[in-house]
């Protein structure tokens, strides 16, 4: 990674930060390239992700609840069952993503592209959606209550 630390080290220190240990640090991924990364079930709650790419990444079951995601590129990533609840997501691409069963509840989506994404059974309850692109997205059984 650009800061000289390994991704594994960043994730471990973020886990300590989440547990409020003084030795931990919040995960900040600023313009990192994590294309094709194997991040199944990764715990990135409240992480800050800016301008990073996750093309073709495997992130099924990832926990990105309450994360701040700005200008990221998740095109073709596998995010099935991912938790993005309460996340602040802006100017981000989820085009061609697998988002089956993903949770976006209470998230704020601004200028987000889900073009041709597969979001079957995804939950968008209480989501604030502004200037987003859902062109040709598969949204069968997705729920948008109170969005």
C-alpha positions in Angstrom: 0.0 0.0 0.0 1.1 3.6 -0.6 1.8 4.3 3.1 4.2 1.4 3.4 1.9 -0.7 5.6 0.4 -4.0 4.4 -3.3 -4.3 4.0 -3.4 -7.0 6.7 -1.7 -4.6 9.1 -4.2 -1.8 8.2 -7.1 -4.2 8.8 -5.7 -5.4 12.2 -5.1 -1.8 13.5 -8.6 -0.9 12.3 -10.1 -3.8 14.3 -8.2 -2.5 17.4 -9.6 1.0 16.7 -13.1 -0.4 16.5 -12.5 -2.0 19.9 -11.4 1.4 21.2 -7.9 0.2 21.9 -5.2 3.0 22.0 -3.0 1.0 19.7 -5.6 1.0 16.9 -6.1 3.4 14.0 -9.1 4.0 11.8 -8.7 2.5 8.3 -8.3 5.2 5.7 -7.9 4.0 2.1 -6.9 7.0 0.1 -6.3 6.4 -3.6 -5.4 2.7 -3.0 -5.6 0.1 -5.7 -7.2 -3.2 -4.4 -8.2 -4.7 -7.7 -9.0 -8.4 -7.5 -8.4 -8.3 -3.7 -9.8 -11.2 -1.7 -11.7 -9.4 1.1 -14.6 -11.8 1.9 -16.1 -10.7 5.2 -13.7 -7.9 5.7 -14.6 -5.6 8.7 -14.4 -2.0 7.6 -17.1 -0.4 9.7 -16.7 3.4 9.8 -13.7 3.2 7.5 -12.8 6.2 5.2 -12.4 5.2 1.5 -11.5 7.9 -1.0 -10.6 7.5 -4.6 -9.7 3.8 -4.2 -10.4 1.0 -6.7 -11.7 -2.4 -6.0 -12.3 -3.7 -9.6 -13.2 -7.3 -9.6 -12.6 -7.6 -5.8 -14.3 -10.4 -3.8 -15.9 -8.6 -0.9 -18.9 -10.9 -0.2 -20.2 -10.4 3.3 -18.0 -7.3 3.9 -19.0 -5.0 6.7 -18.8 -1.4 5.5 -21.5 -0.1 7.8 -21.3 3.6 8.5 -18.2 3.9 6.2 -17.5 7.1 4.3 -17.0 6.2 0.6 -16.1 8.9 -1.9 -15.0 8.6 -5.5 -14.4 4.8 -5.2 -14.6 2.3 -8.0 -16.2 -1.1 -7.2 -17.0 -2.1 -10.8 -17.6 -5.8 -11.2 -16.8 -6.4 -7.5 -18.6 -9.2 -5.6 -20.5 -7.5 -2.7 -23.2 -10.1 -2.1 -24.5 -9.9 1.4 -22.3 -6.8 2.2 -23.5 -4.4 4.9 -23.3 -0.8 3.8 -26.0 0.3 6.2 -25.6 3.9 7.3 -22.7 4.5 4.9 -22.2 7.9 3.2 -21.5 7.0 -0.4 -20.8 9.7 -3.1 -19.5 9.7 -6.6 -18.9 6.0 -6.5 -19.2 3.3 -9.2 -20.9 -0.1 -8.4 -21.5 -0.8 -12.1 -21.8 -4.4 -13.0 -21.4 -5.4 -9.3 -23.0 -8.4 -7.6 -24.9 -6.8 -4.7 -27.4 -9.6 -4.0 -28.7 -9.4 -0.5 -26.6 -6.3 0.2 -27.8 -3.9 2.9 -27.9 -0.2 2.2 -30.4 0.7 4.9 -30.2 4.3 6.1 -27.3 5.0 3.8 -26.9 8.2 1.8 -26.2 7.7 -1.9 -25.2 10.7 -3.9 -24.1 10.5 -7.6 -23.7 6.7 -7.3 -23.9 4.4 -10.3 -25.4 1.0 -10.0 -25.7 0.6 -13.7 -26.3 -3.0 -14.7 -25.6 -4.1 -11.1 -27.4 -7.2 -9.8 -29.0 -6.1 -6.5 -31.6 -8.9 -6.1 -33.0 -9.0 -2.6 -30.9 -5.9 -1.6 -32.3 -3.7 1.2 -32.5 0.1 0.6 -34.9 0.9 3.5 -34.6 4.5 4.6 -32.0 5.3 2.0 -31.5 8.9 0.8 -30.9 8.6 -3.0 -29.7 11.7 -5.0 -28.7 11.7 -8.6 -28.0 8.0 -8.8 -28.0 5.8 -11.9 -29.9 2.5 -11.7 -30.0 2.0 -15.5 -30.5 -1.7 -16.3 -29.9 -2.7 -12.7 -31.5 -6.0 -11.6 -33.6 -5.0 -8.6 -36.0 -8.0 -8.3 -37.2 -8.4 -4.7 -35.2 -5.4 -3.6 -36.9 -3.2 -1.0 -37.0 0.6 -1.0 -39.4 1.2 1.9 -39.1 4.8 3.2 -36.3 5.6 0.7 
